[in-house]
C-alpha cells in the first residue's frame, strides 16, 4: 500500500530535470522551489492551494514578513519537530536565523531532498549538515479524505 508520503515523493521525483524558472510551476517546462511545492499539491489534490501573487527574486528580503513560513502555517498547519520528519514532508529553509525562510523542498528519506535548484533544475540533493541546519520548518501534506 502506498502512503501519502510515498505519493508525495513520487510526484516530486516526476519533476526532477524540470528547468529552474522563477515563478514557474509547470512540469517539464520550468519551476522554482515554490512552483515545485505547488505542482506536488496539484498532483495530490487536483487544484491550486491558493493564488500566488507575482514575487521578485528578492521577495523574502524585501517584504519584511516571513511569507513562506506564514504560507506553511495556512496550508499545512503547525510545523512538526525535525525529529518527526518522514518522506514526503515539506522542508522550508532560511539562510540565517535572522532572515525570512526563502527555500523549500520535499524530504525523500535518509539524507536526501528534492528541490528546484536555482540556475539549474529540479534535483535530488543530499541533506548535508549545511542544509539541515537551515531547516526553518517541517510540514506534512494532509490526507484530504481524512481531514
Buried (B, 14 or more C-beta within 10 A) or exposed (E): EEEBBBBBBEBBBBBEEBBBBBBBBBBEEBBBBBBBBBBBBBBBEEEEBEEEEEBEEEBBEEEEEBBBBEBBEEBBEEBBEEEEBBBBBBBBBBBEEEEBBBBBBBBBBEEBBBBBBEEEBBBBBEBEEEBBEBBBBBBBBBEEEEE
